[in-house]
Amino acid sequence: MQQGIHPAYGPVVFRDRAANYAFLTRSTATSDKTVEWEDGNTYPVIDVEISDASHPFYTGTARVLDTAGRVERFERRYGRRGAN
């Protein structure tokens, strides 16, 4: 890698406030806000809107849409395409 052209890569805490969940990872993202982590060190913190702790797909609260029923209702109402 060329020196001096890449952003700094270091530890960052990502925090999902909706789920009260945070994790420490490495990233090029940075922030002016900091938080003291469990190991006693201070790291930059980035607040995120949604994470695997609050996303409906990962938490098992996702709704399954009945797309087959919608298609059948549309076909009943407007007829099948190319039925002429």
C-alpha positions as CSV (number, residue, x, y, z in Angstrom):
1,M,0.0,0.0,0.0
2,Q,1.1,3.5,-0.7
3,Q,1.8,5.5,2.4
4,G,-0.2,8.7,3.2
5,I,-3.2,8.2,0.8
6,H,-5.4,6.0,3.0
7,P,-7.6,7.1,5.9
8,A,-6.6,6.1,9.4
9,Y,-7.9,2.7,10.4
10,G,-8.5,2.2,14.1
11,P,-10.9,1.1,16.8
12,V,-14.3,2.7,16.9
13,V,-17.5,2.0,19.0
14,F,-20.7,1.7,17.1
15,R,-23.7,2.3,19.3
16,D,-27.4,1.6,18.6
17,R,-29.3,3.7,21.0
18,A,-32.7,2.2,20.1
19,A,-31.6,-1.2,21.3
20,N,-29.1,0.0,24.0
21,Y,-26.4,-2.1,22.2
22,A,-22.8,-1.2,21.3
23,F,-19.8,-3.0,19.8
24,L,-16.2,-2.2,19.4
25,T,-14.6,-2.8,15.9
26,R,-12.1,-1.3,13.6
27,S,-13.1,1.2,11.0
28,T,-12.0,4.2,9.0
29,A,-15.0,6.2,10.3
30,T,-14.3,8.7,13.0
31,S,-16.2,10.9,15.3
32,D,-15.6,13.8,17.7
33,K,-17.7,12.1,20.4
34,T,-16.0,9.6,22.6
35,V,-17.0,6.9,25.1
36,E,-15.2,4.9,27.7
37,W,-15.3,1.2,26.8
38,E,-15.4,-1.8,29.1
39,D,-11.6,-2.2,28.9
40,G,-11.1,1.3,30.4
41,N,-9.9,3.0,27.2
42,T,-11.6,5.9,25.4
43,Y,-12.7,5.4,21.8
44,P,-14.6,7.5,19.3
45,V,-18.3,6.5,19.2
46,I,-20.7,6.6,16.2
47,D,-24.4,6.4,16.8
48,V,-26.3,4.3,14.3
49,E,-30.0,4.3,13.5
50,I,-30.3,0.5,13.3
51,S,-28.2,-2.5,13.9
52,D,-28.6,-6.3,14.1
53,A,-29.9,-5.8,17.6
54,S,-32.9,-3.7,16.5
55,H,-33.5,-4.7,12.9
56,P,-36.8,-6.6,12.5
57,F,-35.2,-9.2,10.2
58,Y,-32.6,-10.2,12.8
59,T,-34.8,-9.9,15.8
60,G,-37.5,-12.2,14.3
61,T,-40.2,-9.6,14.3
62,A,-40.3,-9.1,10.6
63,R,-43.7,-9.4,8.9
64,V,-44.1,-11.7,5.9
65,L,-46.0,-10.1,3.1
66,D,-48.5,-12.3,1.2
67,T,-47.3,-11.4,-2.2
68,A,-49.1,-14.3,-3.9
69,G,-52.5,-13.1,-2.5
70,R,-51.8,-9.6,-3.8
71,V,-51.0,-10.9,-7.3
72,E,-54.1,-13.1,-7.4
73,R,-56.3,-10.2,-6.2
74,F,-54.7,-7.9,-8.9
75,E,-55.3,-10.6,-11.6
76,R,-59.0,-11.0,-10.5
77,R,-59.5,-7.3,-10.6
78,Y,-57.8,-6.4,-13.8
79,G,-57.4,-9.8,-15.6
80,R,-54.3,-11.6,-16.6
81,R,-51.8,-10.0,-18.9
82,G,-52.1,-11.3,-22.5
83,A,-55.4,-13.0,-21.9
84,N,-56.9,-11.5,-25.1
